[in-house]
Amino acid sequence: VIGQPTKSKHPKEPGENKIRPVNKKAKPKTPKMKERESADPSLKSQSILTQVMDKGRFQKLAATLSLSAGQSVELRCKGSNVTWNYPSYLDTFKDSRLSIKQLDKYGQLILANSTAADTGEYSCWLQLCNGNKCRKDETKTGSTYIFFTDKEELFVPTPSYFEIVYLNPDKPAVIPCRVTTPSATVTLHREFPAEEIEADGTDIIYDVKKGFVYQHPTSDHKGIVYCKAESQGAPQISIKYHLLYVEVPKGPPSATIAASSSRAEVSDSVHVICTVLGEPDVDVNFRWRYPGQESERPVIIQNFWRLIDRGTGQTTRISKSVLVVEDFEDRDAGNYICVAQNLHGETTVATKVELN
């Protein structure tokens, strides 16, 4: 069974849970209890996240929780200003099965008609706000990893049949073939030459919440791989992962700029191209300054990128921004400045175009 893309189902409207309030007399806490709570922050953080069970019962959540796909789940997080984190897949598709509300004393997350694709980490924390500035209260957080088990979908479904994984020599790489059933036996396989890749627990480990992790990637690991899972039935195959080895110096963009001509005639069309070579998984943003900008001179700007093989087993991303001036005139003569920015910093390059 090949891993299938996620399917969008018409969701049912989640009903409101009716919880009967129970009046309890508060008991004063002794100093010893306070000391014990502060000494073990994990207990304190986990205590703010609970699952609502049948008949208004509440259950504190462990690090993992297994539910059958199709079930609905309601989580509550104590506090008047709660922030939630959940699998990004639910945001990507703006899934109406997910409902999040903030009530007076707790935040509520309801996921109706769950599917195998909803498997992942669900967490919450309190926000401490001063005016418009808010920060996370590290002492009041809670999280659990929920497996939505489905014997027809042992692997957590993905939107595509093929994914690229970049192997950087200075950080671990993850082949994200996660399973919906934590007890499933999972193995890693290379497509060519056809062989099983041993997870030795040191250089390659399997994490049920992440997938297979290459602790120290090298160029020998590149190629196409897939995962196989077995759990009380026929084995299932994951999507394929193309592992590309990357070795590009980290830092601000390495940018160059060039114009189609340094001198232009009136009514010519002039192209100015800003080019960056860099890491495949690092986005580059471009900004332009040009002579006719203040007078709102109309120009065309197009950005695009692609991956190139440098022929040494390494892959590089080439990003380009092209500024086009049509019907060149006197006000278009001057300096064309490109600012390229990535997460490490920015680089400014310029070129001059004159009027003949």
KEKOL-539461 format. One line per field, with one value per residue (C-alpha): residue in one letter; x, z, y. Coordinates in steps of 0.02 Angstrom, whole numbers, plus 50000, padded with zeros to 5 digits. Example, Ala and Ser with C-alpha at 12.3 -4.5 7.8 and 13.67 -1.06 7.14 Angstrom:
<pts>
aa c(a; s)
x c(50615; 50684)
z c(50390; 50357)
y c(49775; 49947)
</pts>
This chain:
<pts>
aa c(v; i; g; q; p; t; k; s; k; h; p; k; e; p; g; e; n; k; i; r; p; v; n; k; k; a; k; p; k; t; p; k; m; k; e; r; e; s; a; d; p; s; l; k; s; q; s; i; l; t; q; v; m; d; k; g; r; f; q; k; l; a; a; t; l; s; l; s; a; g; q; s; v; e; l; r; c; k; g; s; n; v; t; w; n; y; p; s; y; l; d; t; f; k; d; s; r; l; s; i; k; q; l; d; k; y; g; q; l; i; l; a; n; s; t; a; a; d; t; g; e; y; s; c; w; l; q; l; c; n; g; n; k; c; r; k; d; e; t; k; t; g; s; t; y; i; f; f; t; d; k; e; e; l; f; v; p; t; p; s; y; f; e; i; v; y; l; n; p; d; k; p; a; v; i; p; c; r; v; t; t; p; s; a; t; v; t; l; h; r; e; f; p; a; e; e; i; e; a; d; g; t; d; i; i; y; d; v; k; k; g; f; v; y; q; h; p; t; s; d; h; k; g; i; v; y; c; k; a; e; s; q; g; a; p; q; i; s; i; k; y; h; l; l; y; v; e; v; p; k; g; p; p; s; a; t; i; a; a; s; s; s; r; a; e; v; s; d; s; v; h; v; i; c; t; v; l; g; e; p; d; v; d; v; n; f; r; w; r; y; p; g; q; e; s; e; r; p; v; i; i; q; n; f; w; r; l; i; d; r; g; t; g; q; t; t; r; i; s; k; s; v; l; v; v; e; d; f; e; d; r; d; a; g; n; y; i; c; v; a; q; n; l; h; g; e; t; t; v; a; t; k; v; e; l; n)
x c(50000; 50077; 50063; 49913; 49895; 49779; 49595; 49479; 49317; 49161; 49174; 49033; 49001; 49074; 48943; 48970; 49018; 48903; 49007; 48915; 49003; 49058; 49082; 49231; 49305; 49481; 49610; 49756; 49920; 50062; 50234; 50300; 50183; 50238; 50420; 50385; 50297; 50436; 50567; 50484; 50432; 50376; 50234; 50182; 50187; 50091; 49955; 49884; 49838; 49696; 49584; 49395; 49324; 49143; 49022; 49128; 49279; 49453; 49615; 49792; 49892; 50050; 50188; 50095; 49913; 49841; 49666; 49579; 49560; 49381; 49371; 49349; 49460; 49438; 49587; 49585; 49726; 49707; 49729; 49649; 49773; 49819; 49915; 49903; 50021; 49963; 50014; 50041; 49941; 49782; 49829; 49885; 49713; 49618; 49530; 49356; 49363; 49477; 49397; 49495; 49410; 49471; 49352; 49369; 49476; 49540; 49578; 49484; 49541; 49418; 49466; 49317; 49318; 49506; 49610; 49781; 49851; 49813; 49947; 50073; 50113; 49978; 50040; 49987; 50062; 50013; 50057; 50120; 50075; 50129; 50036; 50062; 50214; 50186; 50302; 50285; 50271; 50398; 50333; 50156; 50159; 50088; 50109; 50062; 50095; 49935; 49936; 49775; 49792; 49726; 49770; 49741; 49864; 50015; 50114; 50053; 49987; 50071; 50009; 50138; 50209; 50390; 50491; 50665; 50773; 50930; 51084; 51189; 51356; 51337; 51162; 51053; 50937; 50764; 50675; 50500; 50411; 50309; 50185; 50008; 50034; 50178; 50202; 50231; 50398; 50480; 50631; 50726; 50769; 50874; 50794; 50955; 51049; 50900; 50947; 50892; 50984; 51024; 50972; 51117; 51049; 51205; 51230; 51053; 50913; 50725; 50615; 50431; 50384; 50503; 50557; 50735; 50870; 51043; 51148; 51301; 51249; 51382; 51379; 51373; 51195; 51125; 51001; 50819; 50751; 50583; 50516; 50422; 50304; 50223; 50088; 49975; 49950; 50029; 50178; 50151; 50271; 50296; 50319; 50494; 50623; 50762; 50913; 51022; 51191; 51226; 51388; 51371; 51455; 51328; 51316; 51234; 51189; 51327; 51249; 51296; 51208; 51212; 51115; 51072; 51168; 51263; 51204; 51028; 50938; 50771; 50626; 50743; 50692; 50822; 50839; 50936; 50967; 51015; 51079; 51115; 51195; 51160; 51092; 50947; 50832; 50866; 50746; 50812; 50712; 50751; 50724; 50761; 50805; 50807; 50812; 50628; 50564; 50518; 50417; 50328; 50400; 50314; 50435; 50414; 50498; 50501; 50578; 50613; 50733; 50788; 50907; 51066; 51186; 51365; 51431; 51521; 51376; 51321; 51163; 51149; 50999; 51007; 50888; 50858; 50765; 50740; 50692; 50629; 50617; 50516; 50527; 50688; 50693; 50800; 50733; 50782; 50968; 51069; 51109; 51007; 51030; 50981; 50972; 50970; 50925; 50923; 50914; 51102; 51101; 51092; 51205; 51190; 51252; 51231; 51256; 51238; 51137; 51166; 51067; 51154)
z c(50000; 49946; 50066; 50006; 50005; 50135; 50087; 50131; 50208; 50242; 50430; 50554; 50666; 50839; 50975; 51134; 51281; 51429; 51587; 51752; 51872; 52036; 52188; 52291; 52445; 52413; 52532; 52580; 52509; 52627; 52592; 52565; 52419; 52340; 52359; 52281; 52131; 52099; 52118; 51979; 51842; 51726; 51844; 51856; 51668; 51626; 51751; 51647; 51499; 51519; 51407; 51430; 51446; 51447; 51579; 51618; 51684; 51656; 51629; 51645; 51490; 51479; 51352; 51222; 51192; 51069; 50998; 50853; 50695; 50684; 50867; 50922; 51057; 51173; 51263; 51395; 51453; 51616; 51602; 51538; 51396; 51316; 51154; 51063; 50949; 50842; 50679; 50544; 50423; 50509; 50472; 50294; 50245; 50363; 50429; 50499; 50604; 50722; 50846; 50969; 51097; 51244; 51393; 51559; 51649; 51512; 51328; 51233; 51080; 50995; 50848; 50771; 50657; 50675; 50539; 50534; 50463; 50628; 50718; 50802; 50950; 51035; 51161; 51251; 51360; 51452; 51383; 51499; 51424; 51465; 51349; 51171; 51216; 51262; 51308; 51345; 51528; 51531; 51699; 51634; 51479; 51433; 51286; 51225; 51064; 50997; 50884; 50784; 50741; 50576; 50515; 50335; 50358; 50459; 50398; 50435; 50263; 50174; 50036; 49911; 49849; 49852; 49969; 49967; 50125; 50134; 50215; 50299; 50371; 50529; 50586; 50596; 50451; 50475; 50356; 50422; 50396; 50556; 50601; 50671; 50774; 50899; 50910; 50722; 50664; 50546; 50434; 50315; 50137; 49993; 49821; 49723; 49757; 49840; 50021; 50199; 50291; 50468; 50607; 50727; 50864; 50854; 50681; 50623; 50751; 50738; 50836; 50832; 50842; 50703; 50590; 50550; 50604; 50525; 50666; 50557; 50372; 50238; 50048; 50059; 50124; 49970; 49859; 49862; 50015; 50084; 50244; 50274; 50421; 50488; 50620; 50624; 50437; 50267; 50269; 50204; 50108; 50139; 50007; 49935; 50002; 49894; 50004; 49935; 50011; 50042; 50083; 50059; 50176; 50295; 50297; 50210; 50026; 49898; 49771; 49598; 49486; 49299; 49174; 48997; 48942; 49033; 48903; 48835; 48697; 48723; 48715; 48745; 48862; 49000; 49114; 49278; 49359; 49541; 49572; 49734; 49756; 49925; 50034; 49954; 50103; 50142; 50068; 49993; 49990; 49868; 49878; 49740; 49732; 49558; 49481; 49438; 49605; 49684; 49532; 49540; 49375; 49331; 49323; 49317; 49453; 49445; 49577; 49555; 49609; 49563; 49625; 49529; 49544; 49557; 49491; 49654; 49739; 49810; 49777; 49774; 49762; 49633; 49670; 49549; 49547; 49377; 49363; 49190; 49131; 48971; 48858; 48939; 48959; 49038; 49216; 49211; 49198; 49358; 49491; 49509; 49684; 49739; 49923; 49949; 50123; 50207; 50389; 50410; 50350; 50192; 50046; 49935; 49755; 49622; 49438; 49331; 49171; 49069; 48928; 48760)
y c(50000; 50162; 50310; 50412; 50601; 50673; 50676; 50818; 50753; 50855; 50885; 50868; 51016; 50978; 50985; 51084; 50975; 51000; 50999; 51001; 51120; 51044; 51153; 51102; 51181; 51237; 51167; 51277; 51213; 51183; 51258; 51081; 51053; 51217; 51170; 51000; 51079; 51202; 51065; 50963; 51085; 50944; 50900; 51080; 51107; 50948; 50989; 51132; 51018; 50893; 50788; 50798; 50622; 50560; 50624; 50777; 50682; 50753; 50659; 50727; 50687; 50584; 50618; 50512; 50467; 50339; 50360; 50275; 50379; 50442; 50488; 50668; 50740; 50889; 50964; 51099; 51210; 51307; 51495; 51654; 51684; 51518; 51487; 51320; 51227; 51080; 50991; 51123; 51015; 51076; 51257; 51224; 51162; 51281; 51128; 51166; 51007; 51104; 51225; 51332; 51443; 51547; 51546; 51636; 51507; 51392; 51372; 51237; 51137; 51019; 50909; 50820; 50666; 50639; 50558; 50475; 50638; 50727; 50626; 50741; 50852; 50956; 51083; 51240; 51375; 51532; 51703; 51840; 52008; 52185; 52303; 52239; 52134; 51952; 51812; 51627; 51577; 51435; 51371; 51343; 51235; 51066; 50948; 50775; 50680; 50601; 50447; 50430; 50247; 50180; 50005; 50063; 50207; 50151; 50303; 50479; 50536; 50681; 50798; 50732; 50567; 50628; 50739; 50813; 50798; 50904; 50828; 50962; 50903; 51008; 50957; 50800; 50759; 50683; 50564; 50604; 50436; 50446; 50310; 50315; 50157; 50174; 49984; 49964; 49894; 50020; 49993; 50108; 50055; 50122; 50113; 50087; 49980; 49894; 49864; 49892; 50031; 49978; 50095; 50064; 50178; 50288; 50364; 50322; 50313; 50291; 50411; 50364; 50550; 50607; 50463; 50407; 50530; 50537; 50609; 50649; 50659; 50630; 50627; 50435; 50449; 50537; 50447; 50392; 50301; 50245; 50167; 50005; 49976; 49817; 49797; 49644; 49638; 49665; 49784; 49961; 50072; 50259; 50393; 50412; 50535; 50608; 50642; 50783; 50823; 51007; 51094; 51282; 51407; 51484; 51672; 51819; 51790; 51780; 51898; 51963; 52089; 52118; 52223; 52170; 52326; 52462; 52590; 52598; 52693; 52781; 52655; 52506; 52364; 52340; 52187; 52194; 52023; 51992; 51814; 51720; 51548; 51470; 51331; 51235; 51252; 51437; 51564; 51726; 51888; 52028; 52217; 52343; 52527; 52606; 52781; 52801; 52733; 52900; 52953; 52783; 52726; 52560; 52413; 52224; 52120; 51930; 51814; 51628; 51491; 51314; 51179; 51141; 50995; 51057; 50891; 50849; 50762; 50930; 51028; 51218; 51334; 51473; 51617; 51760; 51925; 52008; 52192; 52244; 52425; 52442; 52596; 52661; 52851; 52985; 52961; 52776; 52811; 52784; 52653; 52493; 52423; 52247; 52197; 52008; 51944; 51774; 51717; 51752; 51933; 52037; 52086; 52241; 52245; 52380; 52414; 52571; 52593; 52753; 52832; 52841)
</pts>
